[in-house]
Amino acid sequence: METQFYITITLKTHKRLESFAKFFIGNNRHRAVDIFKQLKGSKNVSEKNILYFDFMEIEKGLPVNFDFITCTLNQLAENCRIITKELFKSENFESS
């Protein structure tokens, strides 16, 4: 089974953490890391944070959380734009 990379978006509610979006960002580790590094946010977590981006790897069916950031609502919008733009570029203009 091929290694897969995802970015998930999680919202902290009064009950629990709830994942509500998941981007498949491909099988290329280098490209996936490059995309995640472009995202806006912070690695400093506090109780006030409610939005998280998790960088996940699925290898042999098992998930591994590589990295995460927390962000504001405005950064969430910017990050979704970044991910969409980078996936569009890689799928349409870069050779596999």
Buried (B, 14 or more C-beta within 10 A) or exposed (E): EEBBBBBBBBBBEEEEEEEEEEBEBBEBEEBBBEBBEEBBBEEEEEEEBBBBBBBBBBEEEEEEEBBBBBBBEEBBEBBBEBBEEBBEEBEEEEEE
